[in-house]
Amino acid sequence: MDFLLYWLHEIFGVFLIFYMLLVIGVYTLMLIFAFTYLKKTRRLDKYIENTVNLQYTYSKPVSIIVPAYNEEVGILSTIHSLLTIEYPQFEIIIVNDGSKDATLQQVIEAFQMEQVFQTVRQQLQTEEIKAIYRSNIHHNIVLIDKNNGGKADALNAGINVSQYPYFCSIDGDSILSGKSLLQVMKPIVASNGHVIAAGGSVRIANGSNFQYGTFMNAVMPNNPLVIMQIIEYLRAFYMGRIALSRFNLLLIVSGAFSVFSKHYAIKVGGYNRQTIGEDMELIVRLHRYLLKNKINKAIEYVPDPVCWTEAPDNFKDLQTQRRRWHQGLISSIMLNRGMLFNPKYKQIGMISVPYYVFIELLGPIIELIGYIYMIISFAVGNVYWESAIILLTLFLIYSTVISMFAILLESWSMHTYPRARDTLKLMLYSLTELFWFRPLTTWYRIQGFWYYFRGKNDWGKLSRKGL
């Protein structure tokens, strides 16, 4: 019996060590690719580049769609921030998705909205639109009041009403910096239509200064939960997405801030109303459509444009957010599971989908097994210590060393937090990630499996304090 337990322990140990080496290797490659890209772009004169972009974008008007459900706390700040955007031609479409609070009334009163009669082309199926309003003081602001159907349904309604060939989707609690839209449209304009979708960076706004929807300066918050999320975002955006984007392997652009060609979004049926991971699922479906029809197009991530969003500052909201994120990932992968290791879908089927399945999707399950394995090994002692220490070291490299490099990479290239003590604070907090934050979010993500296999498409509620 002891012999059997010993070999089971060894098999699990070898598997976990091999898996962590694979994950560290993948993230190290991503770090190298991200550093190479940022080193090249860091030398560019951003002012001249933005001036040139502004000249080119005159022929590319954009419809900005803001789905809003119970967003009375932050919706006015979001709209004010959109009015300050430096872009030649755009419209703002607020979609009130059956809110039960004062979202609708606030927008109508603040911007003097007046109901208009407009024929809506039903290119995408949505819940009933009850009324359409237009602002008397800002004629490029449109408000749609519709029955509740979820975020995907609200975005589809906005697409139906929109008049421009490109649309930008942002969350109702988010704020864009002035040049964000100009920068995120750059690859679409510069590629002459080769790029059909692009996403920008999302930053955590908690504690930072905003006035009338305009970002003033970044302030490092004191809440440990928020600080750990800042580290997570830096690792995800400044490593993973930059590297994947360089090879057209991106399956996720943030639903908080992304731009799409309306033509191709409608071609694939718009946002899927049956999943809570509508942003990723649309990207996967676009890749699938393009590869199946042998259309040479690309989807890119642009690190410069920044969208500021409010992060959960308590355990309950963090649990809801991470559970639904992982549930959305599971749903997107399962709906497109035929792409996994399918050579017909080229690099997406052979590299990108396997990465999201074996590292992002199954990651929390394997991590949980790893934590249990280490606890048991240290408790039993003797011959079991060696593999447990190796595994602990690999976990530390993954959660701490790689996070530190991501922090330094952002500080070197973007310098969002100008004070050296803020960078030091982030690095010190990254040393603690393995011992509390990582196991916590791993458990929250595993709950996504439970919700998915029970068929519960529950988006959940997040409390908002406003920016």
NORMORA-V319276 format. One record per residue. N is the residue number from 1. SS is DSSP state (H for helix, E for strand, C for the rest). PHI is phi in whole degrees, 0 to 359 (NA if undefined). OMEGA is omega in radians with two decimals (NA if undefined). Layout:
n ss phi omega
N SS PHI OMEGA
N SS PHI OMEGA
This chain:
n ss phi omega
1 C NA 3.12
2 H 297 3.12
3 H 296 3.13
4 H 296 3.13
5 H 297 3.13
6 H 298 -3.11
7 H 289 3.04
8 H 297 3.11
9 H 298 -3.14
10 H 295 -3.13
11 H 298 3.11
12 H 298 -3.13
13 H 298 3.13
14 H 297 3.14
15 H 298 -3.09
16 H 294 3.13
17 H 295 3.11
18 H 298 -3.14
19 H 297 -3.12
20 H 293 3.06
21 H 297 3.10
22 H 297 -3.13
23 H 298 3.13
24 H 298 3.11
25 H 298 3.14
26 H 296 -3.11
27 H 289 3.06
28 H 294 3.07
29 H 299 3.10
30 H 300 3.13
31 H 298 3.13
32 H 296 3.13
33 H 296 3.14
34 H 295 3.13
35 H 298 -3.14
36 H 299 -3.13
37 H 294 -3.09
38 H 292 3.09
39 H 296 -3.14
40 H 289 -3.07
41 H 282 -3.11
42 H 296 -3.10
43 C 280 -3.09
44 C 285 3.05
45 C 279 -3.04
46 H 296 -3.12
47 H 294 3.14
48 H 296 -3.13
49 H 298 3.14
50 H 293 3.09
51 H 296 3.10
52 H 296 3.12
53 H 301 -3.12
54 H 298 3.11
55 H 293 -3.08
56 H 286 -3.00
57 H 278 -3.14
58 H 300 -3.11
59 H 267 -3.08
60 C 235 3.10
61 C 294 -3.02
62 E 230 3.00
63 E 261 3.12
64 E 264 -3.07
65 E 253 -3.11
66 E 239 3.06
67 E 288 -3.06
68 E 225 3.03
69 C 230 -3.11
70 C 54 -3.11
71 C 247 -3.07
72 C 299 -3.10
73 C 290 -3.00
74 C 238 -2.99
75 H 295 -3.12
76 H 293 3.09
77 H 297 3.12
78 H 299 -3.11
79 H 295 3.11
80 H 300 3.13
81 H 295 -3.14
82 H 292 3.13
83 H 290 -3.14
84 C 265 -3.09
85 C 295 3.07
86 C 270 -3.14
87 C 203 -2.98
88 C 293 -3.06
89 C 212 3.11
90 E 203 3.02
91 E 236 3.13
92 E 248 -3.13
93 E 245 3.08
94 E 269 -3.13
95 E 249 3.08
96 E 280 -3.02
97 E 269 3.10
98 C 66 -3.12
99 C 301 3.13
100 C 259 3.11
101 C 255 -3.04
102 C 264 -3.12
103 H 305 -3.09
104 H 299 -3.08
105 H 297 -3.14
106 H 299 -3.12
107 H 293 -3.14
108 H 300 -3.09
109 H 287 -3.05
110 H 292 -3.06
111 C 242 3.07
112 C 49 -3.11
113 E 282 3.12
114 E 232 -3.09
115 E 294 3.11
116 E 235 3.10
117 C 254 -3.05
118 C 225 3.07
119 C 284 -3.12
120 C 255 3.10
121 C 280 -3.07
122 C 280 3.11
123 C 284 3.11
124 C 232 -3.11
125 C 287 3.13
126 C 217 2.99
127 C 294 -3.03
128 C 297 3.02
129 E 272 -3.08
130 E 276 -3.12
131 E 197 3.05
132 E 234 -3.11
133 E 239 3.05
134 E 226 -3.09
135 E 287 3.08
136 C 276 -3.12
137 C 253 3.04
138 C 229 -2.98
139 C 290 3.11
140 C 265 3.09
141 E 257 3.11
142 E 241 3.10
143 E 239 3.08
144 E 253 3.04
145 E 250 -3.05
146 E 222 3.05
147 C 290 -3.10
148 C 296 3.11
149 C 215 -3.12
150 C 99 -3.06
151 H 299 -3.12
152 H 299 -3.14
153 H 295 3.12
154 H 296 3.11
155 H 296 3.10
156 H 297 3.09
157 H 296 3.09
158 H 297 3.09
159 H 297 3.14
160 H 299 -3.09
161 H 277 -3.05
162 C 299 -3.10
163 C 248 -3.04
164 C 255 -3.03
165 C 285 3.08
166 E 235 3.08
167 E 231 3.12
168 E 244 3.12
169 E 255 3.03
170 E 225 -3.14
171 E 285 -3.09
172 C 289 3.13
173 C 246 -3.06
174 E 249 3.13
175 E 229 3.13
176 E 266 2.99
177 C 283 -2.95
178 C 305 -3.07
179 C 261 -3.05
180 H 303 -3.08
181 H 293 3.10
182 H 301 -3.09
183 H 285 -3.11
184 H 287 3.08
185 C 277 -3.08
186 H 306 -3.12
187 H 296 3.12
188 H 291 -3.13
189 H 289 -3.08
190 H 295 -3.10
191 C 273 -3.13
192 C 56 3.06
193 C 94 3.12
194 C 294 3.06
195 E 271 -3.07
196 E 251 3.09
197 E 204 3.13
198 E 210 3.11
199 E 234 3.13
200 E 246 -3.14
201 E 286 3.03
202 E 245 3.14
203 E 242 3.14
204 E 276 -3.00
205 C 262 -3.07
206 C 309 3.09
207 C 91 -3.12
208 C 283 -3.05
209 E 263 3.09
210 E 227 3.07
211 E 226 -3.14
212 C 51 3.09
213 C 79 -3.14
214 E 251 3.12
215 E 290 -3.13
216 E 258 3.10
217 E 198 -3.12
218 C 277 3.11
219 C 234 3.12
220 C 290 -3.14
221 C 289 3.12
222 C 258 -3.12
223 C 289 -3.11
224 H 303 -3.13
225 H 295 3.13
226 H 289 3.13
227 H 300 3.14
228 H 295 3.10
229 H 289 3.06
230 H 300 3.12
231 H 299 3.12
232 H 300 -3.13
233 H 298 3.13
234 H 298 -3.14
235 H 294 -3.10
236 H 287 -3.03
237 H 277 -3.03
238 H 268 3.02
239 H 234 -3.03
240 H 303 -3.00
241 H 285 3.08
242 H 297 -3.09
243 H 295 -3.12
244 H 296 -3.12
245 H 296 -3.10
246 H 299 -3.08
247 C 243 -3.14
248 C 54 -3.14
249 C 250 -3.01
250 C 288 3.06
251 C 250 3.13
252 C 226 2.81
253 C 240 -2.97
254 C 301 3.06
255 C 294 3.13
256 C 285 -3.12
257 E 196 3.13
258 E 204 -3.11
259 E 237 -3.11
260 E 225 2.91
261 E 287 -3.11
262 H 296 -3.13
263 H 303 -3.08
264 H 284 3.09
265 H 297 3.11
266 H 288 3.12
267 H 305 -3.10
268 C 265 3.05
269 C 95 3.11
270 C 69 3.14
271 C 284 3.13
272 C 283 -3.08
273 C 279 -3.07
274 C 261 3.14
275 C 229 3.11
276 C 269 3.08
277 C 254 -2.97
278 H 295 -3.10
279 H 290 3.10
280 H 293 -3.08
281 H 298 3.10
282 H 294 3.13
283 H 297 3.14
284 H 299 -3.13
285 H 293 3.07
286 H 296 3.09
287 H 302 -3.10
288 H 298 3.14
289 H 296 -3.10
290 H 296 -3.11
291 H 289 3.14
292 H 295 -3.12
293 C 261 3.08
294 C 54 3.10
295 C 257 -3.07
296 C 274 3.10
297 C 227 -3.09
298 E 223 3.07
299 E 233 -3.00
300 E 236 2.99
301 E 247 -3.13
302 E 242 -3.05
303 E 288 -3.07
304 E 294 -3.05
305 E 295 -3.03
306 E 239 3.01
307 E 244 -3.12
308 E 265 -3.11
309 E 222 -3.13
310 C 275 -3.13
311 C 265 3.06
312 C 301 -3.14
313 C 244 3.07
314 C 216 -3.03
315 H 295 -3.11
316 H 296 -3.14
317 H 292 3.09
318 H 298 3.11
319 H 299 3.13
320 H 299 -3.10
321 H 297 -3.07
322 H 290 3.07
323 H 298 -3.09
324 H 285 3.05
325 H 299 -3.10
326 H 288 3.07
327 H 298 3.09
328 H 294 3.10
329 H 297 3.12
330 H 301 -3.12
331 H 300 -3.12
332 H 296 -3.14
333 H 294 -3.10
334 H 294 3.12
335 H 293 -3.10
336 C 239 -3.06
337 H 296 3.12
338 H 293 -3.14
339 H 276 -3.06
340 C 296 -3.12
341 C 54 3.11
342 C 261 -3.08
343 H 298 3.11
344 H 297 -3.12
345 H 260 2.99
346 H 49 -3.03
347 H 294 3.12
348 H 292 -3.12
349 H 287 -3.03
350 H 264 -3.10
351 H 237 -2.98
352 H 292 -3.13
353 H 298 3.06
354 H 302 3.10
355 H 299 -3.11
356 H 292 3.13
357 H 285 -2.96
358 H 274 3.13
359 H 252 -3.10
360 H 277 -3.06
361 H 286 -3.08
362 C 274 -3.10
363 H 310 -3.10
364 H 297 3.12
365 H 294 -3.12
366 H 292 3.08
367 H 298 3.13
368 H 298 3.08
369 H 300 3.12
370 H 298 3.12
371 H 297 3.13
372 H 297 3.14
373 H 301 -3.12
374 H 294 -3.14
375 H 298 3.14
376 H 296 -3.11
377 H 297 3.13
378 H 292 3.14
379 H 290 -3.12
380 H 284 3.09
381 C 79 3.14
382 H 56 -3.04
383 H 291 -3.08
384 H 278 -3.08
385 H 295 -3.01
386 H 303 -3.12
387 H 293 3.12
388 H 294 3.13
389 H 293 3.09
390 H 300 -3.12
391 H 295 3.12
392 H 299 3.11
393 H 299 3.13
394 H 293 3.07
395 H 297 3.13
396 H 294 3.10
397 H 298 -3.10
398 H 293 -3.01
399 H 272 -3.07
400 H 248 -3.06
401 H 296 -3.14
402 H 295 3.09
403 H 298 3.13
404 H 298 3.10
405 H 297 3.11
406 H 296 3.11
407 H 297 3.13
408 H 295 3.13
409 H 297 3.12
410 H 292 -3.14
411 H 297 -3.12
412 H 288 -3.03
413 H 263 -3.04
414 C 250 3.06
415 C 58 -3.14
416 C 296 3.11
417 C 256 -2.98
418 C 290 -3.09
419 C 280 -3.13
420 H 299 -3.12
421 H 292 3.08
422 H 290 3.09
423 H 297 3.11
424 H 297 3.13
425 H 298 3.10
426 H 298 -3.11
427 H 293 3.11
428 H 293 3.11
429 H 294 3.14
430 H 298 3.10
431 C 294 -3.09
432 C 265 -2.98
433 H 304 -3.07
434 H 296 -2.96
435 H 267 3.07
436 C 207 -3.02
437 H 287 -3.10
438 H 297 3.09
439 H 299 -3.13
440 H 296 -3.13
441 H 291 3.05
442 H 299 3.13
443 H 294 3.12
444 H 297 -3.13
445 H 292 3.10
446 H 296 3.09
447 H 298 3.07
448 H 299 3.07
449 H 297 -3.12
450 H 299 3.13
451 H 293 -3.09
452 H 296 -3.07
453 H 286 3.00
454 C 272 3.11
455 C 74 -3.12
456 C 264 3.07
457 C 271 -3.08
458 C 268 -3.13
459 C 289 3.14
460 C 81 -3.11
461 C 244 3.05
462 C 244 3.10
463 C 283 -3.11
464 C 240 3.07
465 C 254 3.12
466 C 89 -3.13
467 C 261 NA
